[in-house]
Amino acid sequence: MAGLWNWSAAGRIEPERVRNALAGALDRPVAEIEGAGPGSLLCDVYHVGGDFPTLIDVFLAPDDVAEATIASAVAVRLGADVLLPDDSLNPTRYVLAEPDGTLRVVHADEEETDDGVERRHVRPCTGADPACAAGPGCGRPVAA
């Protein structure tokens, strides 16, 4: 266990609901940073503006499961879209985990704010979008 996952969820979702969804997807305890017990994953949840206002940081994420697989399971449990970074070098490209479990490659606009990064205007990675032409990795499928 050593990874860090940084996700954004559509809608304003309460931190406890996010932690419960993550715990159910991983079948292990998930706790706030302040109250973590032995063996717990640490999860910080906070809110910003934008189309994906719930920011989710998972510390000590397991390295024996694919991040996209767990994000998809969390999206299903929350009934909300979840954005996670993909493995390309294109800074606008993400994987969108949808509430039905589907994973799609998308682009999103980002704006740094004092509260955190706001993400807006999610659109499919088609190769025709200017964001696709701006960076490497577009046209590749999602690695789940």
C-alpha positions as CSV (number, residue, x, y, z in Angstrom):
1,M,0.0,0.0,0.0
2,A,1.6,3.2,-1.1
3,G,-0.5,5.0,-3.7
4,L,-2.3,8.2,-3.8
5,W,-5.6,8.6,-5.7
6,N,-7.1,12.1,-6.5
7,W,-10.6,12.0,-7.8
8,S,-13.4,14.5,-8.4
9,A,-17.1,13.6,-8.1
10,A,-20.1,15.3,-9.7
11,G,-22.4,16.8,-7.2
12,R,-21.8,17.8,-3.6
13,I,-21.4,14.5,-1.8
14,E,-21.0,14.2,2.0
15,P,-17.6,12.9,3.1
16,E,-19.0,10.0,5.1
17,R,-21.0,8.8,2.1
18,V,-17.8,8.9,0.0
19,R,-15.8,7.0,2.6
20,N,-18.6,4.4,2.9
21,A,-18.6,3.9,-0.9
22,L,-14.9,3.5,-1.0
23,A,-14.9,1.0,2.0
24,G,-17.6,-1.0,0.2
25,A,-15.6,-1.1,-3.1
26,L,-12.4,-2.2,-1.4
27,D,-13.9,-4.3,1.4
28,R,-11.7,-2.6,4.0
29,P,-12.0,0.2,6.5
30,V,-11.6,3.8,5.3
31,A,-11.2,6.7,7.7
32,E,-10.7,10.4,8.0
33,I,-7.1,11.4,8.3
34,E,-7.5,12.4,11.9
35,G,-9.3,9.2,13.1
36,A,-7.5,6.4,11.2
37,G,-7.1,3.0,12.8
38,P,-4.6,0.3,11.9
39,G,-5.1,-1.0,8.4
40,S,-7.4,1.8,7.4
41,L,-7.1,3.7,4.1
42,L,-7.0,7.4,4.7
43,C,-9.5,9.5,2.8
44,D,-9.9,13.3,2.7
45,V,-13.0,14.7,1.1
46,Y,-13.6,18.4,0.5
47,H,-15.7,20.7,-1.7
48,V,-14.9,23.3,-4.4
49,G,-16.9,24.8,-7.2
50,G,-17.3,23.5,-10.7
51,D,-19.1,20.6,-12.3
52,F,-17.2,18.1,-10.1
53,P,-17.2,19.9,-6.7
54,T,-16.4,16.9,-4.4
55,L,-12.7,16.3,-4.3
56,I,-11.5,12.9,-3.0
57,D,-8.0,12.2,-1.9
58,V,-7.2,8.6,-1.0
59,F,-3.9,8.1,0.8
60,L,-2.2,4.7,1.1
61,A,-4.3,3.4,-1.8
62,P,-3.7,-0.3,-2.5
63,D,-1.4,-1.1,-5.4
64,D,-2.9,-4.6,-6.1
65,V,-6.1,-3.2,-7.7
66,A,-6.6,-0.9,-10.7
67,E,-7.5,2.6,-9.7
68,A,-10.1,2.9,-12.5
69,T,-11.8,-0.3,-11.3
70,I,-12.3,1.0,-7.8
71,A,-13.3,4.4,-9.1
72,S,-15.9,2.7,-11.2
73,A,-17.2,0.8,-8.2
74,V,-17.4,4.0,-6.1
75,A,-19.2,5.8,-8.9
76,V,-21.8,3.0,-9.0
77,R,-22.2,3.2,-5.2
78,L,-22.5,7.0,-5.2
79,G,-24.7,7.2,-8.2
80,A,-22.4,10.0,-9.5
81,D,-19.8,10.5,-12.1
82,V,-16.2,10.3,-10.8
83,L,-13.2,11.8,-12.7
84,L,-9.8,10.4,-12.2
85,P,-6.5,11.2,-14.0
86,D,-5.5,8.9,-16.8
87,D,-2.0,7.6,-17.5
88,S,-1.3,9.9,-20.4
89,L,0.8,13.0,-20.3
90,N,-2.1,15.2,-21.4
91,P,-3.0,17.3,-18.4
92,T,-6.7,17.8,-19.6
93,R,-7.4,14.1,-20.2
94,Y,-9.2,12.1,-17.6
95,V,-11.1,8.8,-17.1
96,L,-14.8,9.3,-16.4
97,A,-16.3,6.5,-14.2
98,E,-20.0,6.7,-14.7
99,P,-22.8,5.5,-12.3
100,D,-23.5,2.5,-14.5
101,G,-19.9,1.4,-14.2
102,T,-18.8,2.6,-17.7
103,L,-15.3,4.0,-18.0
104,R,-14.7,6.6,-20.8
105,V,-11.8,8.8,-21.7
106,V,-12.7,12.5,-21.5
107,H,-11.2,16.0,-21.4
108,A,-12.0,18.6,-18.7
109,D,-11.2,22.2,-18.3
110,E,-9.5,23.0,-15.0
111,E,-9.2,26.2,-13.0
112,E,-7.0,26.6,-9.9
113,T,-8.8,28.3,-7.0
114,D,-7.9,29.1,-3.4
115,D,-10.1,26.1,-2.4
116,G,-8.7,23.6,-4.9
117,V,-9.0,22.7,-8.5
118,E,-12.4,23.2,-10.2
119,R,-13.2,21.0,-13.2
120,R,-15.8,21.9,-15.8
121,H,-16.9,21.2,-19.3
122,V,-16.3,17.5,-19.5
123,R,-16.4,16.2,-23.1
124,P,-15.4,12.9,-24.9
125,C,-11.9,12.4,-26.1
126,T,-12.6,12.2,-29.8
127,G,-9.4,13.4,-31.4
128,A,-11.3,16.3,-32.8
129,D,-11.3,18.4,-29.6
130,P,-8.5,21.0,-29.4
131,A,-7.5,19.4,-26.0
132,C,-6.8,16.2,-27.9
133,A,-4.5,17.9,-30.3
134,A,-2.7,19.7,-27.4
135,G,-1.3,16.7,-25.7
136,P,-0.1,13.1,-26.1
137,G,-2.1,10.1,-25.3
138,C,-5.4,10.8,-27.1
139,G,-6.8,8.0,-29.1
140,R,-5.7,5.4,-26.6
141,P,-8.4,3.3,-24.7
142,V,-8.8,3.3,-21.0
143,A,-6.6,1.0,-19.1
144,A,-8.8,-0.6,-16.4
